[in-house]
């Protein structure tokens, strides 16, 4: 039996390790499915959605670029008439916690602390929006929607693989397109935007449908379409993670409902039923029969500010290594976060 030289064996082991750590240029994107909460949840409890990319970063609030080593990526979202822009880009940690590094995230907050953190970040990074943009509130859109999301809502990240070429093409497209707001709740909302972004990566997947939701796109519907696509295309390696609500400011938040199910539990269903019982009946049937999208969120891996680099996965191994050590670094760098099962204790 021929003996394999020791140097050759070491070379093969090194190549295998490199393959695990550097998975052929793949990176991560994620649909961020955010709970509904507050007064807006009572009127339309559909929740909110945005899109995260690990390899893409913000050159400014309205321009994208490739990330440098050590950066965690960007969250891109459509908001309600903020300075006339259709979408705005904010780095991951500020978007979630209104601070620049994970070490600054408080374990517990109250209303005053959240306002102080948001105002500090606004004064240091959001002044390019101009002084006429209000902070916003429950019903009025404003710049506070752009930072500190995890103080108000639990967030599920449905992470998928992207390629370097896709990300570069997406950056070029977003930077070249007109970024002008045409926001409307029914036909150009946050879920419409997220679906359009995902259609760039997975063409012809996310569409406006009569059933469910009577032609209105909801965050839950976009998440379901992504989960269904992943079952048919396992190569995108969909992984579900949970970013918990930071305790103190809001007691809890609830998973967003479909558009039809939201109407059923909102006060708006009463005048609809009064003027058109048949329409109200159709809405109830839509919500009960077609609106219960199974999303598979029960065993999501729970992230903390210190382990948020896991979400970036293979796209930024330098940062991921700070969140994990030893063999866990190889797993996260290769995008091996568990797709199911209970979270690590």
N, C-alpha and C positions, 0 to 999 in steps of 0.2 A: 504494500500500500504506500503510495507516494505521500511524503510529508509536505505540508504547506509551510513555506518559510514564515518565520515569526513576523518579519517586517511586513509581508503581504497581508497576514491576518490582521495586524494592527491598522494597516491602511484601510482594509474593508470595514473594520469596526468604526474607524473615523468617518468614512463615507456614510455608513448607516446612521451614525449620530447626526451628521450634518443634514442628511435627508429628513430626519425627524424634526430638527430644529428649523430648517429652512424649507418649508413645503412648497417648492416650485413657484415662489412669487405670489402665493395666495394671501389674501388679506381678509379682513372682516368688514362687513356692513351690518347694520341692525335696524329693524323697524322698532321704534320705541313706542309701545302701546301704553298710554298713560290713563290712570283711573279718572273717573269723574268725581268732582268734589265742589263744595260751596254752593252758592245760590244758583250758579249756572247749571249745576247738576240737577237741581229741582225742576228747572225748566226744560233742559235737554241733556239727560245724563248719558251722552254718548262717549264722553271722555275726550282725549286729545291724542294726537300722534305726530311724530317727527321721525327723522331718519339720521342715523349715526354712521360715520365712516371712520375707520381706524387709520387709513393711509392718507386721507384728505384732511387738510387743516385750513384755517381761515387766514388769508392774507389781510383781510379786513372784514367788516360785517357783511359785505356784499361781494367779495371776491375770494376765490378758492385757490389753493396751491397744494403741492405735495408736502407731506409732513417731513420735518427734519428728525433725526434720531432723538429719542427721549420724549417726543410729543405724543399725546394720547388721541388725537383726532378731533373731529368736529361734529356738532349736531346742527342739522339744517331743517328749518321748519317754516311753514306759512303762518303768519299771525294776522291779527285784525287791524289793518290800516295803520301800521307803524311807519311813519315818515314816508308813506307812499310806496314802500317796497313790498314785493310779493313774497320774498323769502329773506331770511337773515341767518347768518352762520355764527355760531358761538362755540368755543372750545368745550369739550365734554365736562370737565370738572366745574367750571363756572356755570354752565347750563344747569347742572344738577344742584349745585350747592352755593353759588354766588361767591366763591373764593377761587384762588388760582391753583392751590395745591391741596392734595388730600389731607395733609397734616393740619390744615387750617379748618377742616370741617368740624363743627361742634357736635357733640354726642346728643345734645338736646337743645331745643330753641323755644323761644316764645315769639309773640308777634313783633315786639320791639327789636329783638335780635335779628329776625328775618329782614325787617325793614332797614336796619342799620347795615347789614351785609349787602343787601341789594343796592342801597344808595352808594355805598363805598365803591362797589364794582362799577356802577353806572358812571360815577364821577371820574373813575380812572380809565374806563374802556368804552363807554357808550356815548360819550359826548358828541361824537360825529353825527349822531341822529338829530342833533339840534335841541334847543331848549323848549321847543313847542310840543315835543312828544310827551304826553302825560305818563305818569307812572302806571296808571290803569287801576282796575279793580275788578269786582265780580262781573260786571256787565260791560264796562268800558275797557277796550283793549289798550295796552300800553307796554312800555319797555320792561315792566316787571315780569311779563310772560316769558322773557328771554333768559332769565337767570333764576336759580333757586327752585327748579321744578320739583325736586325731591322733598322740599319742605311742605308741599301741598298735596302731592300725589304719589302713590306707589306706581312704579313703572316696570313693565315687562319688556325685556330686550329679546327680540327674535332675531338671532344672529345668523348670518349667512355668509358664504364665501364670495369674494369678488376677485377679479384678476387685475394686474397692474395696468393692462391696456384699457380695460373698462373704466377704471378710476381716472386715468389720464383723459380719456375721451369725455367722461362726465364733467371733469373740471373745465375742459375747453368749452363744452356746451353751455354750462351754467354761467361762465364768465362772459360768453359772447351774447347770450340771450338778453332781451330787455327784462329788467327786474322791476316791474310795475304792478302794483296791487290791483286785483280784480276780485277781491274777497267777497264771497257770499256764503251764507250758511248752507244753502241747498245745492249750489252748483259749482262752487269754487272754494271749498273749505280745506281744513288741514289734511283731512283724509284724501281728498282729491289730489292734493299736492304729493303726499307720500306715495299714493298709487302711481302717479305719473313718474316719480323718481324710480320706483321699483320697475316700472315698465321699461325704463332705459336699460336696466340690467336683465330683465326677463320679459322680452317684448310680448305684447298682446295678452298679458296675463290678468291685468287689473282693469276691469271694465265697469261701467255704470249699468246696473241691471234693474229691470222692473220688479223682479222678485229675487232676492229679498229687498226690503227697504224702499220699495216704491220709487226706484230711480235715484235715491239719495245715497251717496257714499259715506259710510261711517268708519271710524277707526277699527272697530271690531271686524267689519267686513273685510278691510284690507288685510288685517292680521290672519283672518281665516283663509283668504285667497293665497297668501304667502305659505301658510301651513299646508294647504292642499297642493300647491306647486311643489313644495319640498318633498311630499310623499311620492310624487311622480318623478322627481329629479333629485335623488339622494346625494348627488355630487355636490350640491350647494351646502350640505352638512348643516342643516338648520339646528340650532341649539337655543334653548329657552333659558333665560336668566332673569332674576328678579332684583330690582333696585328698591329696597324698602323705603317707606315713608320715614323721614327723620322725625322722631317723636317730639311733641311739645307744642308745635304751632297748630296743626290739625290733628284731631284725634284719630281719624281713619279716613280712608277713601274706598270707593267701590269700583269694581271692574265696569267699564263702560258698556252700555247696552247697544243693541242695534238701533237704527233710526226708528223703525216701527215700534219696537219694544219701548223706546224712550217716550214716544207719543202716548202709549197706553198708560204709563204711570205719571204723565205730566198733566197739569191743569188744562192744557190745550185740547185734550181729547173731549172735554165736556162741551164746548161750543161746536166742535166738529160733529159730535153725536146729535146735538140739538138740531143743527141745520141739515145734516145728511147722515142718517143712521146707517145707510148702506156703506158709506165711506168709512165710518167708524168701525163697522163690522169687518171690512176688508183690512183695515189697519191691525185690528186685533188678531185676525187670522194670520196675517203676514208675520207679526211679532211672535206668535205662539208656535206656528208651524215651521216657518223658514228662518226666523230670526235668532234661533238658539245655536250659534256657531260653536262647535267644539274646538277649543284652541290648544288643549293639552298643556295647561299652565300649572298643573297640580304639583309637579316635581321639579320646578325651576331651580337652578342653582342660584343661591342667594349671594349677592355681591355686597361688599362694604366699600367705603371710600378708599381704604388701604388696598383692597384687592380689585379695584376697578380696572386695573391694567389687564385683567383676564379677558375683559370684553374686547380689548384690542387684539388679543391673540397673537398670531404670527406676524401681524403688521408691524409690531414694535417690540422686539425682544428685549431691547435695552431697558424699557420701562417695565415690561412684564417680569423681568428678573428681580426687580425691587419688591414685587408683590408676592413672589413665591421663591422657593429655593430648591436645590437638588433636583430630583427627578420631576418635581412639579413644574419646573421651568421648561423642561423638554415638552411636557404635556401641553402646557398653555401655549408655548410657541408654535406647536404644531396644530393648534386649534382643537385640542382634545378635551375641552371642557365637557363635562358629562351632559348628554342630551336628555337624560332622564335619571330618576332615582332621587332619594332624599338629599338635601344639601349637606355639605360637610359641616361637622360640628367644630 
